[in-house]
Amino acid sequence: EERVRYYHDLFERIAEGHPQPGRVLEIGCGTGGLLQRFQKAGWQCEGIEPSPRLRRIAEESFGGSVPIHSERIESIEMDLTSIPYDLIVGIDVIEHLADPVLLPKKCFEWLKAEGTLFLQTPNAGSIRRYLQRESWEQLAPDEHLFIHAAQSLKRLLESTGFREVEVIPFSGSTTDSPARSVAMKSIGTLLRWMGMNNGLWASARKGKE
């Protein structure tokens, strides 16, 4: 139930700027929980998931109706079925890539004119980083190769060519326990104002061609 509510809230957040369904690609789609929300809303969906176990679950849940590609974004070729996309989503993905420019660069190529990129990633400016220091759960050098602060993520997206870049700190993530999420939400407004929430939401639009 917690995960279902998470995907529902995340979908509402992402789709609020897209009243009409279109083509969506999720990079790192996992078991397909978020894409299921998009499919129910009438979107044409496609995913990238390199994990064989997660990809198999996603493929079974969609019954073959949604293409799920096995390649990593570093090696995937331009054989995606729905290029160009109206929307590309990457939830907790960009921090895992050795080349931080790779994801926004490829997404810019794959989006149609005025298409939107939506990212979620840990916040290097999080208050937890300062309070927990080396024990902060997001400091995982083998997994999280780059952790952005709001301004560095904004500059990265703008340098790739995106416009209307908005980066918003938020409380809670899929890694939070329910109790921790509630505790963080109680001071979320103050942390958001200070830019010190645990995660970042970023949305960016490709300009007209």
VOTILO-592853 format. One record per residue (C-alpha): x, y, z; residue in three letters; residue number from 1. Coordinates in nm, 4 decimals, decimal comma. Each point is the difference from the previous one (the first is absolute). Layout:
! residues N
<node east="X" north="Y" up="Z" type="ALA" seq="NUM"/>
...
END
This chain:
! residues 209
<node east="0,0000" north="0,0000" up="0,0000" type="GLU" seq="1"/>
<node east="0,2866" north="0,2377" up="0,0814" type="GLU" seq="2"/>
<node east="0,1597" north="-0,0634" up="-0,3391" type="ARG" seq="3"/>
<node east="-0,3327" north="0,0324" up="-0,1856" type="VAL" seq="4"/>
<node east="-0,0598" north="0,3382" up="0,1636" type="ARG" seq="5"/>
<node east="0,3553" north="0,1051" up="-0,0832" type="TYR" seq="6"/>
<node east="-0,0457" north="-0,0755" up="-0,3700" type="TYR" seq="7"/>
<node east="-0,3387" north="0,1702" up="-0,0023" type="HIS" seq="8"/>
<node east="0,1391" north="0,3185" up="0,1552" type="ASP" seq="9"/>
<node east="0,3056" north="-0,0052" up="-0,2257" type="LEU" seq="10"/>
<node east="-0,2124" north="-0,0436" up="-0,3114" type="PHE" seq="11"/>
<node east="-0,2224" north="0,2909" up="0,1023" type="GLU" seq="12"/>
<node east="0,3075" north="0,2151" up="0,0532" type="ARG" seq="13"/>
<node east="0,1533" north="-0,0863" up="-0,3376" type="ILE" seq="14"/>
<node east="-0,3164" north="0,0032" up="-0,2090" type="ALA" seq="15"/>
<node east="-0,1425" north="0,3279" up="0,1302" type="GLU" seq="16"/>
<node east="0,1684" north="0,1889" up="-0,2829" type="GLY" seq="17"/>
<node east="-0,1254" north="-0,2468" up="-0,2604" type="HIS" seq="18"/>
<node east="-0,3809" north="0,0055" up="-0,0136" type="PRO" seq="19"/>
<node east="0,0019" north="-0,2036" up="-0,3230" type="GLN" seq="20"/>
<node east="0,1605" north="-0,3485" up="-0,0043" type="PRO" seq="21"/>
<node east="0,2941" north="-0,0495" up="-0,2331" type="GLY" seq="22"/>
<node east="0,3101" north="-0,2156" up="-0,0302" type="ARG" seq="23"/>
<node east="0,2004" north="-0,0626" up="0,3181" type="VAL" seq="24"/>
<node east="0,3318" north="-0,1761" up="0,0556" type="LEU" seq="25"/>
<node east="0,1115" north="-0,0948" up="0,3512" type="GLU" seq="26"/>
<node east="0,3723" north="-0,0604" up="0,0442" type="ILE" seq="27"/>
<node east="0,0559" north="-0,2524" up="0,2778" type="GLY" seq="28"/>
<node east="-0,3661" north="-0,1012" up="0,0154" type="CYS" seq="29"/>
<node east="0,0532" north="-0,2838" up="0,2491" type="GLY" seq="30"/>
<node east="-0,3061" north="-0,2223" up="0,0277" type="THR" seq="31"/>
<node east="-0,2104" north="0,2514" up="-0,1922" type="GLY" seq="32"/>
<node east="-0,2043" north="0,1463" up="0,2837" type="GLY" seq="33"/>
<node east="0,0155" north="0,3585" up="-0,1250" type="LEU" seq="34"/>
<node east="-0,0504" north="-0,0966" up="-0,3649" type="LEU" seq="35"/>
<node east="-0,3163" north="-0,1848" up="0,1019" type="GLN" seq="36"/>
<node east="-0,1403" north="0,3310" up="0,1231" type="ARG" seq="37"/>
<node east="0,0851" north="0,1648" up="-0,3318" type="PHE" seq="38"/>
<node east="-0,1511" north="-0,2856" up="-0,2001" type="GLN" seq="39"/>
<node east="-0,3260" north="0,0188" up="0,1953" type="LYS" seq="40"/>
<node east="-0,0136" north="0,3717" up="-0,0808" type="ALA" seq="41"/>
<node east="0,0257" north="-0,0704" up="-0,3727" type="GLY" seq="42"/>
<node east="0,3701" north="0,0585" up="-0,0617" type="TRP" seq="43"/>
<node east="0,2036" north="-0,2002" up="-0,2538" type="GLN" seq="44"/>
<node east="0,2693" north="-0,1464" up="0,2251" type="CYS" seq="45"/>
<node east="0,3510" north="-0,1341" up="-0,0412" type="GLU" seq="46"/>
<node east="0,2694" north="-0,0865" up="0,2534" type="GLY" seq="47"/>
<node east="0,3703" north="-0,0685" up="0,0430" type="ILE" seq="48"/>
<node east="0,0984" north="-0,2453" up="0,2763" type="GLU" seq="49"/>
<node east="0,3378" north="-0,1802" up="-0,0042" type="PRO" seq="50"/>
<node east="-0,0755" north="-0,2253" up="0,2997" type="SER" seq="51"/>
<node east="-0,1242" north="-0,3365" up="-0,1365" type="PRO" seq="52"/>
<node east="-0,2074" north="-0,0714" up="0,3103" type="ARG" seq="53"/>
<node east="-0,1750" north="0,3369" up="0,0091" type="LEU" seq="54"/>
<node east="-0,0454" north="0,0048" up="-0,3762" type="ARG" seq="55"/>
<node east="-0,1646" north="-0,3437" up="0,0051" type="ARG" seq="56"/>
<node east="-0,2480" north="0,1154" up="0,2648" type="ILE" seq="57"/>
<node east="-0,0785" north="0,3128" up="-0,2027" type="ALA" seq="58"/>
<node east="-0,0481" north="-0,1956" up="-0,3224" type="GLU" seq="59"/>
<node east="-0,2308" north="-0,2474" up="0,1718" type="GLU" seq="60"/>
<node east="-0,2047" north="0,2761" up="0,1612" type="SER" seq="61"/>
<node east="-0,0606" north="0,1628" up="-0,3399" type="PHE" seq="62"/>
<node east="-0,0574" north="-0,3250" up="-0,1858" type="GLY" seq="63"/>
<node east="0,2225" north="0,1146" up="-0,2838" type="GLY" seq="64"/>
<node east="-0,1955" north="0,3201" up="-0,0642" type="SER" seq="65"/>
<node east="0,2893" north="0,2267" up="0,1054" type="VAL" seq="66"/>
<node east="0,3522" north="-0,0309" up="-0,1505" type="PRO" seq="67"/>
<node east="0,2610" north="-0,0369" up="0,2763" type="ILE" seq="68"/>
<node east="0,3575" north="0,0306" up="-0,1303" type="HIS" seq="69"/>
<node east="0,2836" north="-0,1892" up="0,1681" type="SER" seq="70"/>
<node east="0,2942" north="0,2232" up="-0,0923" type="GLU" seq="71"/>
<node east="0,1534" north="0,2496" up="0,2373" type="ARG" seq="72"/>
<node east="-0,0376" north="0,3623" up="-0,1038" type="ILE" seq="73"/>
<node east="0,3769" north="0,0139" up="-0,0586" type="GLU" seq="74"/>
<node east="-0,0290" north="-0,2502" up="-0,2860" type="SER" seq="75"/>
<node east="-0,3565" north="0,0150" up="-0,1299" type="ILE" seq="76"/>
<node east="-0,0285" north="0,0824" up="-0,3689" type="GLU" seq="77"/>
<node east="-0,2654" north="0,2059" up="-0,1743" type="MET" seq="78"/>
<node east="-0,2341" north="-0,2953" up="-0,0472" type="ASP" seq="79"/>
<node east="-0,2512" north="0,1159" up="0,2572" type="LEU" seq="80"/>
<node east="-0,3435" north="-0,0482" up="-0,1489" type="THR" seq="81"/>
<node east="-0,1684" north="0,3294" up="0,0841" type="SER" seq="82"/>
<node east="0,2637" north="0,2687" up="-0,0668" type="ILE" seq="83"/>
<node east="-0,0593" north="0,2891" up="0,0294" type="PRO" seq="84"/>
<node east="-0,1615" north="0,0101" up="0,3454" type="TYR" seq="85"/>
<node east="-0,2256" north="0,2562" up="0,1601" type="ASP" seq="86"/>
<node east="0,1375" north="-0,0894" up="0,3429" type="LEU" seq="87"/>
<node east="0,3035" north="-0,1836" up="0,1375" type="ILE" seq="88"/>
<node east="0,0183" north="-0,0958" up="0,3677" type="VAL" seq="89"/>
<node east="0,3022" north="-0,1089" up="0,2053" type="GLY" seq="90"/>
<node east="-0,0689" north="-0,0802" up="0,3657" type="ILE" seq="91"/>
<node east="0,3164" north="-0,0450" up="0,2089" type="ASP" seq="92"/>
<node east="0,2130" north="-0,0721" up="-0,3080" type="VAL" seq="93"/>
<node east="0,2353" north="0,2879" up="-0,0789" type="ILE" seq="94"/>
<node east="0,2015" north="-0,0419" up="0,3216" type="GLU" seq="95"/>
<node east="0,1027" north="-0,3515" up="-0,1133" type="HIS" seq="96"/>
<node east="0,1629" north="0,1097" up="-0,3278" type="LEU" seq="97"/>
<node east="0,3760" north="0,0513" up="-0,0314" type="ALA" seq="98"/>
<node east="-0,0582" north="0,2714" up="-0,2617" type="ASP" seq="99"/>
<node east="-0,2462" north="0,2533" up="0,1458" type="PRO" seq="100"/>
<node east="-0,0541" north="0,1638" up="-0,3404" type="VAL" seq="101"/>
<node east="-0,1030" north="-0,3240" up="-0,1710" type="LEU" seq="102"/>
<node east="-0,3607" north="-0,0213" up="0,1174" type="LEU" seq="103"/>
<node east="-0,1103" north="0,3591" up="-0,0717" type="PRO" seq="104"/>
<node east="0,1863" north="-0,0040" up="-0,3327" type="LYS" seq="105"/>
<node east="-0,1723" north="-0,3163" up="-0,1231" type="LYS" seq="106"/>
<node east="-0,3364" north="0,1124" up="0,1339" type="CYS" seq="107"/>
<node east="0,0352" north="0,3292" up="-0,1857" type="PHE" seq="108"/>
<node east="0,0568" north="-0,1978" up="-0,3217" type="GLU" seq="109"/>
<node east="-0,2960" north="-0,2316" up="0,0630" type="TRP" seq="110"/>
<node east="-0,2552" north="0,2663" up="0,0942" type="LEU" seq="111"/>
<node east="-0,2204" north="0,1701" up="-0,2540" type="LYS" seq="112"/>
<node east="-0,0008" north="0,3794" up="-0,0187" type="ALA" seq="113"/>
<node east="-0,1509" north="0,1390" up="0,3218" type="GLU" seq="114"/>
<node east="0,0253" north="-0,3451" up="0,1616" type="GLY" seq="115"/>
<node east="0,0696" north="-0,0288" up="0,3733" type="THR" seq="116"/>
<node east="0,2644" north="-0,1779" up="0,2072" type="LEU" seq="117"/>
<node east="-0,0868" north="-0,0833" up="0,3623" type="PHE" seq="118"/>
<node east="0,2663" north="-0,1204" up="0,2441" type="LEU" seq="119"/>
<node east="0,0044" north="-0,1010" up="0,3643" type="GLN" seq="120"/>
<node east="0,3336" north="-0,0295" up="0,1798" type="THR" seq="121"/>
<node east="0,1541" north="0,0402" up="0,3487" type="PRO" seq="122"/>
<node east="0,0807" north="0,3534" up="0,1125" type="ASN" seq="123"/>
<node east="0,3643" north="0,0713" up="0,0843" type="ALA" seq="124"/>
<node east="-0,1272" north="0,2954" up="0,2024" type="GLY" seq="125"/>
<node east="-0,2194" north="-0,2198" up="0,2211" type="SER" seq="126"/>
<node east="-0,0015" north="0,0755" up="0,3713" type="ILE" seq="127"/>
<node east="0,0557" north="-0,3718" up="0,0578" type="ARG" seq="128"/>
<node east="0,3349" north="0,0241" up="-0,1750" type="ARG" seq="129"/>
<node east="0,1133" north="0,2561" up="0,2561" type="TYR" seq="130"/>
<node east="-0,1527" north="-0,1767" up="0,2993" type="LEU" seq="131"/>
<node east="0,0907" north="-0,3583" up="-0,0890" type="GLN" seq="132"/>
<node east="0,3218" north="0,0748" up="-0,1882" type="ARG" seq="133"/>
<node east="0,1714" north="-0,3237" up="-0,1081" type="GLU" seq="134"/>
<node east="-0,2997" north="-0,2080" up="0,1132" type="SER" seq="135"/>
<node east="-0,2417" north="0,1792" up="-0,2368" type="TRP" seq="136"/>
<node east="-0,1586" north="-0,2836" up="-0,1982" type="GLU" seq="137"/>
<node east="0,0457" north="0,1760" up="-0,3342" type="GLN" seq="138"/>
<node east="0,3791" north="0,0022" up="0,0348" type="LEU" seq="139"/>
<node east="0,0571" north="-0,3331" up="-0,1739" type="ALA" seq="140"/>
<node east="0,3146" north="0,0415" up="-0,2132" type="PRO" seq="141"/>
<node east="-0,0483" north="-0,3331" up="-0,1780" type="ASP" seq="142"/>
<node east="-0,3527" north="0,0974" up="-0,1081" type="GLU" seq="143"/>
<node east="-0,0442" north="0,3776" up="0,0179" type="HIS" seq="144"/>
<node east="0,2785" north="0,1424" up="-0,2131" type="LEU" seq="145"/>
<node east="-0,1330" north="0,3579" up="-0,0186" type="PHE" seq="146"/>
<node east="-0,2371" north="0,1674" up="0,2463" type="ILE" seq="147"/>
<node east="-0,1246" north="0,3409" up="-0,1081" type="HIS" seq="148"/>
<node east="-0,1083" north="0,3054" up="0,1903" type="ALA" seq="149"/>
<node east="-0,2870" north="0,2000" up="-0,1468" type="ALA" seq="150"/>
<node east="0,2206" north="0,2561" up="-0,1732" type="GLN" seq="151"/>
<node east="0,2426" north="-0,2519" up="-0,1507" type="SER" seq="152"/>
<node east="-0,2867" north="-0,2060" up="-0,1423" type="LEU" seq="153"/>
<node east="-0,1601" north="0,3124" up="-0,1441" type="LYS" seq="154"/>
<node east="0,3285" north="0,1033" up="-0,1647" type="ARG" seq="155"/>
<node east="0,0483" north="-0,3496" up="-0,1420" type="LEU" seq="156"/>
<node east="-0,3413" north="-0,0030" up="-0,1663" type="LEU" seq="157"/>
<node east="0,0374" north="0,3528" up="-0,1340" type="GLU" seq="158"/>
<node east="0,3454" north="-0,0769" up="-0,1406" type="SER" seq="159"/>
<node east="-0,1520" north="-0,2931" up="-0,1910" type="THR" seq="160"/>
<node east="-0,2425" north="0,2359" up="-0,1732" type="GLY" seq="161"/>
<node east="-0,3105" north="-0,0317" up="0,2153" type="PHE" seq="162"/>
<node east="-0,2182" north="0,3011" up="0,0763" type="ARG" seq="163"/>
<node east="-0,2505" north="0,0772" up="0,2745" type="GLU" seq="164"/>
<node east="0,2080" north="-0,2018" up="0,2450" type="VAL" seq="165"/>
<node east="-0,1555" north="-0,0283" up="0,3448" type="GLU" seq="166"/>
<node east="0,1633" north="-0,1875" up="0,2886" type="VAL" seq="167"/>
<node east="-0,2034" north="-0,0447" up="0,3179" type="ILE" seq="168"/>
<node east="0,1190" north="-0,1616" up="0,3261" type="PRO" seq="169"/>
<node east="-0,2513" north="-0,2465" up="0,1447" type="PHE" seq="170"/>
<node east="-0,0342" north="-0,2259" up="0,3034" type="SER" seq="171"/>
<node east="-0,0179" north="-0,3760" up="-0,0190" type="GLY" seq="172"/>
<node east="0,1040" north="-0,2584" up="-0,2575" type="SER" seq="173"/>
<node east="-0,0354" north="-0,3678" up="-0,0726" type="THR" seq="174"/>
<node east="0,2895" north="-0,0604" up="0,2395" type="THR" seq="175"/>
<node east="-0,1803" north="0,1589" up="0,2939" type="ASP" seq="176"/>
<node east="-0,1786" north="-0,2089" up="0,2568" type="SER" seq="177"/>
<node east="-0,3608" north="0,1137" up="0,0669" type="PRO" seq="178"/>
<node east="0,0969" north="0,1257" up="0,3464" type="ALA" seq="179"/>
<node east="0,2909" north="0,1983" up="-0,1375" type="ARG" seq="180"/>
<node east="-0,2156" north="0,1496" up="-0,2748" type="SER" seq="181"/>
<node east="-0,2556" north="0,1214" up="0,2540" type="VAL" seq="182"/>
<node east="0,2723" north="0,1494" up="0,2167" type="ALA" seq="183"/>
<node east="0,1537" north="0,1840" up="-0,2936" type="MET" seq="184"/>
<node east="-0,3346" north="0,1296" up="-0,1222" type="LYS" seq="185"/>
<node east="-0,0585" north="0,1656" up="0,3367" type="SER" seq="186"/>
<node east="0,2845" north="0,2419" up="-0,0727" type="ILE" seq="187"/>
<node east="-0,0195" north="-0,0253" up="-0,3789" type="GLY" seq="188"/>
<node east="-0,1162" north="0,3560" up="-0,0604" type="THR" seq="189"/>
<node east="0,2970" north="0,1499" up="0,1820" type="LEU" seq="190"/>
<node east="0,2478" north="-0,2345" up="-0,1656" type="LEU" seq="191"/>
<node east="-0,1458" north="0,0733" up="-0,3429" type="ARG" seq="192"/>
<node east="0,0368" north="0,3713" up="0,0595" type="TRP" seq="193"/>
<node east="0,3630" north="-0,0595" up="0,0969" type="MET" seq="194"/>
<node east="0,0575" north="-0,2389" up="-0,2917" type="GLY" seq="195"/>
<node east="0,0976" north="-0,2788" up="0,2417" type="MET" seq="196"/>
<node east="-0,2552" north="-0,2748" up="-0,0680" type="ASN" seq="197"/>
<node east="0,1376" north="-0,3479" up="-0,0658" type="ASN" seq="198"/>
<node east="-0,0897" north="-0,0163" up="-0,3704" type="GLY" seq="199"/>
<node east="-0,0226" north="0,2141" up="-0,3118" type="LEU" seq="200"/>
<node east="-0,2666" north="0,0116" up="-0,2671" type="TRP" seq="201"/>
<node east="0,1149" north="0,1503" up="-0,3278" type="ALA" seq="202"/>
<node east="-0,2085" north="0,0814" up="-0,3051" type="SER" seq="203"/>
<node east="0,1407" north="0,1444" up="-0,3206" type="ALA" seq="204"/>
<node east="-0,1443" north="0,0702" up="-0,3411" type="ARG" seq="205"/>
<node east="0,1575" north="-0,0348" up="-0,3418" type="LYS" seq="206"/>
<node east="-0,0491" north="0,3137" up="-0,2049" type="GLY" seq="207"/>
<node east="-0,1652" north="0,0344" up="-0,3380" type="LYS" seq="208"/>
<node east="0,2084" north="-0,1219" up="-0,2906" type="GLU" seq="209"/>
END
